[in-house]
Amino acid sequence: MSGAGGANTLATLLANFASGEAMVAARRARQTAIAYLLAAAAALCGVGFLIGAGYIWTARRYGALEASLGFGIGFLVLAGLILIIYRLVLDRRREREIRQRNKEMTNLAIAAGLNAVPSLLSSKAGLGAALAAVAYAIYRENKATKPDVSDEEGGEG
């Protein structure tokens, strides 16, 4: 009787320990997020004052209208550069995801094909289908790597 009760008590203690650890980790993550949020807000204020100081200096040196035009154009150019860089990164990421998806689909098809081989080889019709699939794969492989005849003719003249 004490053995079953001891196991139950142990499970309860482990569950309490795990939930306590989870609460500590959640509290720590929340505190970290708050600290980073406050630091980011302070950094944005600092950047804002630096931009203001730059504007004041530029306005005193070149005039208020010229400073406003310069800062406006500068921020528009910065916004354009950010969008261009974002699009380039997004396009690369999409290409990488497409390549990864194609690779996974190829691996899935290979696994499914290998899984089907024993059942295909157990019958004569299945054996014929398997041989046809292998022959087609060899044909596609050779067709993809075959050099273009027009390149060979125009190479030397």
C-alpha positions as CSV (number, residue, x, y, z in Angstrom):
1,M,0.0,0.0,0.0
2,S,2.8,2.4,0.8
3,G,4.5,1.5,-2.6
4,A,1.5,2.7,-4.6
5,G,1.0,5.8,-2.4
6,G,4.7,6.5,-2.6
7,A,4.7,6.4,-6.4
8,N,1.6,8.7,-6.5
9,T,3.3,11.1,-4.1
10,L,6.5,11.1,-6.2
11,A,4.5,11.9,-9.3
12,T,2.7,14.7,-7.5
13,L,6.0,16.1,-6.3
14,L,7.5,15.9,-9.8
15,A,4.4,17.6,-11.3
16,N,4.6,20.4,-8.7
17,F,8.3,20.8,-9.3
18,A,7.8,21.0,-13.1
19,S,4.9,23.5,-12.8
20,G,7.0,25.6,-10.4
21,E,9.9,25.6,-12.8
22,A,7.6,26.6,-15.6
23,M,6.2,29.4,-13.6
24,V,9.7,30.6,-12.7
25,A,10.7,30.4,-16.4
26,A,7.6,32.3,-17.5
27,R,8.3,35.0,-14.8
28,R,11.9,35.3,-16.0
29,A,10.8,35.6,-19.6
30,R,8.3,38.3,-18.8
31,Q,10.9,40.3,-16.8
32,T,13.4,40.0,-19.6
33,A,10.8,41.2,-22.2
34,I,9.9,44.2,-20.0
35,A,13.6,45.1,-19.6
36,Y,14.2,44.9,-23.3
37,L,11.1,46.9,-24.1
38,L,12.2,49.7,-21.7
39,A,15.7,49.7,-23.2
40,A,14.3,49.9,-26.7
41,A,12.0,52.8,-25.7
42,A,15.0,54.6,-24.2
43,A,17.1,53.9,-27.3
44,L,14.3,55.3,-29.5
45,C,14.1,58.5,-27.4
46,G,17.9,58.8,-27.7
47,V,17.8,58.4,-31.5
48,G,15.0,60.9,-31.7
49,F,17.0,63.5,-29.7
50,L,20.0,62.9,-31.9
51,I,18.0,63.4,-35.0
52,G,16.5,66.6,-33.5
53,A,20.1,67.8,-32.7
54,G,21.2,67.0,-36.2
55,Y,18.2,69.0,-37.6
56,I,19.0,72.0,-35.4
57,W,22.6,72.0,-36.4
58,T,21.7,71.6,-40.1
59,A,19.0,74.4,-39.8
60,R,21.5,76.8,-38.2
61,R,24.2,76.0,-40.8
62,Y,22.0,75.8,-44.0
63,G,18.6,77.2,-43.0
64,A,15.3,75.7,-41.8
65,L,13.9,75.0,-45.3
66,E,17.0,73.3,-46.5
67,A,17.3,71.2,-43.4
68,S,13.7,70.1,-43.6
69,L,14.1,69.2,-47.3
70,G,17.4,67.3,-46.6
71,F,16.0,65.4,-43.7
72,G,12.7,64.6,-45.5
73,I,14.6,63.3,-48.6
74,G,17.1,61.4,-46.4
75,F,14.3,59.6,-44.6
76,L,12.4,58.8,-47.8
77,V,15.6,57.4,-49.3
78,L,16.2,55.3,-46.1
79,A,12.6,54.0,-46.3
80,G,13.1,53.0,-49.9
81,L,16.4,51.2,-49.2
82,I,14.8,49.3,-46.3
83,L,11.9,48.1,-48.6
84,I,14.3,47.1,-51.4
85,I,16.5,45.1,-49.0
86,Y,13.4,43.5,-47.4
87,R,12.2,42.4,-50.8
88,L,15.6,40.9,-51.7
89,V,15.8,39.0,-48.4
90,L,12.1,37.9,-48.8
91,D,12.7,36.6,-52.4
92,R,15.8,34.7,-51.2
93,R,13.9,33.2,-48.3
94,R,11.1,32.1,-50.6
95,E,13.5,30.5,-53.0
96,R,15.2,28.7,-50.2
97,E,11.8,27.5,-48.8
98,I,10.8,26.3,-52.3
99,R,14.0,24.3,-52.7
100,Q,13.6,22.8,-49.2
101,R,10.0,21.9,-50.0
102,N,11.0,20.3,-53.3
103,K,13.7,18.3,-51.5
104,E,11.3,17.1,-48.9
105,M,8.7,16.1,-51.5
106,T,11.5,14.2,-53.4
107,N,12.5,12.4,-50.2
108,L,8.9,11.6,-49.5
109,A,8.4,10.2,-53.0
110,I,11.5,8.1,-52.7
111,A,10.4,6.8,-49.3
112,A,7.0,5.9,-50.7
113,G,8.6,4.2,-53.7
114,L,10.9,2.2,-51.5
115,N,8.0,1.2,-49.3
116,A,6.0,0.0,-52.4
117,V,8.9,-2.0,-53.9
118,P,8.2,-5.3,-52.0
119,S,4.5,-5.3,-53.0
120,L,5.4,-4.4,-56.6
121,L,8.0,-7.1,-56.8
122,S,5.6,-9.8,-55.5
123,S,3.6,-9.8,-58.8
124,K,4.6,-9.9,-62.5
125,A,2.6,-6.8,-63.3
126,G,4.2,-5.0,-60.4
127,L,7.7,-6.1,-61.5
128,G,6.9,-4.7,-65.0
129,A,5.7,-1.4,-63.5
130,A,8.8,-1.2,-61.3
131,L,11.1,-1.8,-64.3
132,A,9.2,0.8,-66.3
133,A,9.6,3.4,-63.5
134,V,13.4,2.7,-63.3
135,A,13.7,2.9,-67.1
136,Y,11.8,6.3,-67.1
137,A,14.0,7.6,-64.3
138,I,17.2,6.6,-66.2
139,Y,15.8,8.3,-69.3
140,R,15.0,11.5,-67.5
141,E,18.5,11.5,-65.9
142,N,20.2,11.1,-69.2
143,K,18.0,13.6,-71.0
144,A,18.8,16.3,-68.3
145,T,22.6,15.9,-68.6
146,K,22.8,15.4,-72.4
147,P,24.8,18.3,-74.0
148,D,23.0,20.5,-76.5
149,V,23.9,19.7,-80.1
150,S,23.6,23.3,-81.2
151,D,26.4,24.3,-78.8
152,E,28.8,21.7,-80.3
153,E,28.2,22.9,-83.9
154,G,28.7,26.6,-83.1
155,G,31.7,26.1,-80.8
156,E,34.5,26.0,-83.5
157,G,34.2,27.8,-86.7
